[in-house]
Amino acid sequence: VTETLLHVTTHVRVPARLDDPGIDAPDPSIASLVAVASNDPVVLVGGEPTLRADLPELLAALPSPILCTDALALTNASTMRALRDAGMRKLRVSLHAARPAAHDWLVGQAGAAKRAMRALVVAAELGIETEIEATITRPTAPHLAELVTLAAGVRARAVHLVRLTHRGLAGREAIMLVPRLALLEDPLAEAGAVAIRERIALHVHDFPRCVAPRSIRVSPPDGRRHAFVDAPEWALVSRAYEVAFGERCGACPGLPACAGPPADYVARFGAVEIVSERPRVERARDESAATNTVAPRAGRTPATRLREVRAVVRRGGVEGDPLIDRAGAPPDVLRVALTTEPTRVLRARLIRAAQEGARVLRIVGAFDHPSAAALLRECAHLRGVAVEIAGDLRPLFALADAQLFELEGIERARIALGDPSEIDAANAFLDRALRMAKIRGTRFVVVRSTDDVERWREAFDRLDDDAFVRVARDESAITTLTPSLPPSRYRDAIERALARAAAPSFVDAIVENALRDDEPA
Ligand code: SF4
């Protein structure tokens, strides 16, 4: 559908709870409206077009016009017949819900729904083609299918569903009136199913493409054009109908099929419901610049559509993870480095990393940070992720028992040993950590040179069975030396470490300074 909505008046009977801008302007002359319409078929809109006394003359002056009206004045056959004879090609009645009370409340007029339905029946009996136009609002959105059923009952040929823009009262009462985009998919799908069954054309206007299921056609951004006379008194009205699009989505499907999320909606409700529908690569790029999106989780955005919630529920046993079916599995182990940055920066990074969905959050880096103990205490309370501390933990050896006690909740401490002389202190710390905070301990040896290989040849046996070796990246000399070692647990550990080091690196930036860990879990 491509149509021109010709605004013929701003006058209304009573202000509705919708998006009329509420700006008054004098009715334009028929000549000026004809000039705007040129030779295009137009839909006469307002305000309320039937409030114009010269409506029959206006209809006669335009090429096959469609009249869009509340139809309150059209319940008798003679009026309807007069409009038809004047040239009205089609009657489009504004009826926002099949439930009379809901429609009446929205338009602020008791009995309005019944009169609108009556007008539709009268028109159909006169052989006039009819349609229904409904602005989708929060209270009426769940009942779209009923409206299509009603359209079939009154022999309307089409139903036009229109987005409520944040103009006029709808702008001031958006929370009460504007439906959330993520919740429209089901009602639109139901309405679409009824429309197919009843052979009614269903048109959805002014919505982003991703709001409706694929089976529903959403008219493109240029599918409906508002037209106004070029008069100074109408300039304000014309401006009120301009629609801006925020946070362009690029190629999904992008123009010309979709102009992206409407700026008025994003300003009020954020872009999460749109971002969740973009292809993943595009999301990752856009979110860095967005101001009102949620923090991405491994580049993924939580599902916002009921279809996905249902799919998750059907799967069961996923403990409510809203990302279970989203592309991009979370890493098993995510490593976050403590750096010398301010505490608040580190805290935010740790919290964000904990939300990535990894099984293990491994904290590494500068444990001599002045706030290390406080940050670890907070991490000990993170839920849904196993927290480990790993690396040179010597700065933590000085923690008092009371401070260690507060770290209960951290699962494991993996101590890096640079020299055999560190073994006793590490053992003492791990004993205390286990006793005070139930933190299990693992030791690993860092081998950076052939000297290190020799140094640990005897000492490695003093470590527990789960001790392992980590080699430096430039391991060629170690590779050469290792075969000369006698078979032992130590040699096996070095060979395993060399194999890991030789494997293609899968260290991968997920969030700033949070890395997948390539150490054994
Ligand atoms: S994600 Fe953006 S471009 Fe894609 S359909 Fe939705 S609003 Fe349109």
Boltz pocket constraint, residues with backbone or C-beta under 6 A from the ligand:
constraints:
  - pocket:
      binder: B
      contacts: [[A, 208], [A, 209], [A, 210], [A, 211], [A, 249], [A, 250], [A, 251], [A, 252], [A, 253], [A, 254], [A, 258], [A, 259], [A, 260], [A, 261], [A, 274], [A, 275], [A, 277], [A, 278]]
      max_distance: 6.0
